[in-house]
Amino acid sequence: MRRQRLSLALTVTVGMIMWLPAATAGSSGSAVQAGGLLGLFGIDETECSTPVVTGSYFRMIQPGGTEAGPYVTNTDSTCADKTYTPLLPGSQGGLSTVTYQGDPDPAFDALGNGLANKIHEPASFFGVDFACSTNAIDPQAEQDVPLPVIESDANGNLSGQTTAFSCAYNQQYFNQGSPKPDGEMPGLTTELSGTYVAATGTYSLEWRSTIVGGPFNNFTGVWHLEGIFKSTPKINFKAANATTGESISMSGNVTPSSAGEEVKIQTQRKKNGGYRKVDIRSASTDATGAFKLDHPSLPAGRYRARAKVAETSSHSSAKSAWDSFRVSSGGSRVAISDGLFKTILGRDAQQEGALYGLFGITAGRCGQAKGIESGSYFQMTQPGGDPATGPYVENGDSPCDDKTVTPLEPGTDGGLSTSAYQPNPDPAFDGGGNGLAKAIVDPVRFFGVDFGCSTNGTDPQTKDQTTIPEIVADAAGKLSGDTNAYSCAWNGQHFNQGAPKPDGSKPGSTSVLTGTYDSATGAYEIEWRSQIEGGPFDKFTGTWHLEGTFTEGSAPSGGSSSGSSGAPSSGEISGSSAPGSSTSGGDKVKGKSLAFTGSAIPGGLGPILIMLGGTGIVAERLVRRRKRVIQQELLW
């Protein structure tokens, strides 16, 4: 019964934006597709001093009535026709299709008045205020529900769903969405309809929702909203690595935008396990929405920055995702010396190239206010959304206040291996559909079921051959890579979450791995996005952010990178490679890199050491230089 209930919740609610209205009278039976107008549908105040009513309002049809009435007369209404109850814009100005506008806690005052005020101001109805909200879990039906979706066709006709729309009144909750959380459209419930003028943003929309249960059973709410729609802009933002003394190049673009729009760029520095504010600087967009800032030089360290724009006449306020960057101390001479120093000591030279070993995961830590303060996490973007701005799926099982982010904890291996596969166990699920893979991350609760992630020689969803994850660092510490083998098991199903996909494609919002790496400390941050193809989460996009410490290990053994579903023990995954070990069979399947161990210099070290003036002198100078670099980094 538990599995059936979860399956229904996926199909109707958690599956989000993919519902099919029930074949009832008045229903077209057509599906509302993913996507739509992402932003805020601002509410115009009601003008109802005469029988001609304009603006936004609420009416209620009595049981047994039709769309022509009879309507309930609200004695508290300020309208000339008291069957109309005026609606005034709330603290956020209207109805959002980007984020839930949930009930406060508590949702009622001592007199039973509803307190939600984000969409509209609480409105008096027979002596008690009703207040409406949208919640990830409908407070009446106690089911997971999707964000509102409102779409416009080429002619400006609106359609969509408002399943999450709920009103709190006199200590009770009444779902007033369409369709209902179970997908039904009882009584006089109708699909959302309306009009939209893209050139001006003006809109008008309406839906009806018959109340099921409680003191207003079979009464029908009529909701009419009109005003100006403002889209949520998309902000692409990047910050480049730099060395001390150099300015940091920051750039991006805002869509939609107008020339001369101010963009505020906030920079933070990582310190003591968290990020601390550095400064906020401004840039301006050009006619195309592009902006650029050369941030003044910063001390050596790890940083992140993001861009924000304020509300304008064409769009609402928004901010980009954080982009991490690194300021290194010393230029190429230090990097070269560090590489030679490793060679002299007989260690693998991995200053630039593929990093083989274990990317240990630092557990995600929820922020004091909301979101993730530091560490590793997972986030899921809804179909049609942008991973940088949302809308995101809210995981009711997340321990964070901002439930769109789900923190990750290290598994039994401690993190992600680039030395060997970390495959699914057999079986991959328990009797409740929980994923059992736990080598990379500890199984994570997601809508009542655990997901477990793994890397497999044969992808369990697509059945395609994969390669062991590969992560490469350039000389500046920028990371790139391939995670096509990464897969997650949840509720009896497999979802490839690699980038690119096993067939090499990058559908939708899929983006390859990027990140930063500090070779002196092993500290790293990586992130990639992968759009799900098929199944109940089709077109949803997972964002995977891992950070922690990299530990060098052995290169993949020959043949382990193609077609194998097995993996060595944890010790083989994280253990360091022995000096001088052979790697003749360590080439990757797709020819991306060769294992690099032993001497980095043809002919051995002898000629080089003689050229530099002798082993002792070179080693001593390099050790001194390395100590100075480490001391500088510790001081910073």
Secondary structure, 3 states (H helix, E strand, C coil): CHHHHHHHHHHHHHCCCCCCCCCCCCCCCCCCCCCCCCEEEECCCCECCCCCCECCEEEEEEEEEECCEEECCCCCCCCCCCCCEECCECCCCEEECCCCCCCCCCCECCCCCECCCCCECCEEECCEEEEEEECCECCCCCCECCCCEEEECCCCEEEEECCCEEEEECCEEEECCCCCCCCCCCCCCCCCEEEECCCCCEEEEEEEEECCCCCCCCCEEEEEEEEEEEECCEEEEEECCEECCCCEEEEEEEECCCCCCEEEEEEEEEECCEEEEEEEEEEECCCCCEEEEEECCCCCEEEEEEEEECCCCCECCEECCCEEEEEECCCHHHHHHHHHHHHHCCCCCCCCEECCEEEEECCCEECCCCCEEECCEEEEEEEEEECCCEEECCCCCCCCCCCCEEECCECCCCEEECCCCCCCCCCCECCCCCECCCCCECCEEECCEEEEEEECCECCCCCCECCCCEEEECCCCEEEEECCCEEEEECCEEEECCCCCCCCCCCCCCEEEEEEECCCCCEEEEEEEEECCCCCCCCCEEEEEEEEEEEECCCCCCCCCCCCCCCCCHHHHHCCCCCCCCCCCCCCCCCCCCCCCCCCCCCCCHHHHHHHCCHHHHHHHHHHHHHHHHHHHHHC
